């Protein structure tokens, strides 16, 4: 999160426009572009894993791009199964975050993460449509909020206010992401039911 904020701070406020437009596109029409969104999500996960294992060195970006591209290509052909694996990875990541927060470590943490991955993969396989909508809604919300953050950073006084609110309460940032995600989920589910489309 801090790295992404540093990127936004170093960029021009004009970068907000494509971020907001792309985010709104995902929030409104993500279910139509679900295969592309799944590939992009796996690409981002691969880039993060590559950057993490490469460590801070001059080739970190190269490793990140290479791992991201490899994982994105591997996820393209079996897209129906990739959605299930993506749901499992997201569930395991969330479980790992909360279990690490209560100081669970070692083999117990790995076992709990593995159990969460298997359970969430099975759930995502059975509910592929809802998982696709949730993932695209969340990615869209992240892009929209990133664009708005880039605009807010252009005004130091406004950015200082938002930053102090986020530092004062841990609920602020999740709330700012949760509201557009939920709104997008409801809209996309209603649109899919209205058009009676199965994907």
Helices and strands as residue ranges (DSSP letters): H 2-10, H 15-29, H 34-54, H 60-77, H 79-101, H 106-126, H 128-153, H 156-168, H 171-195
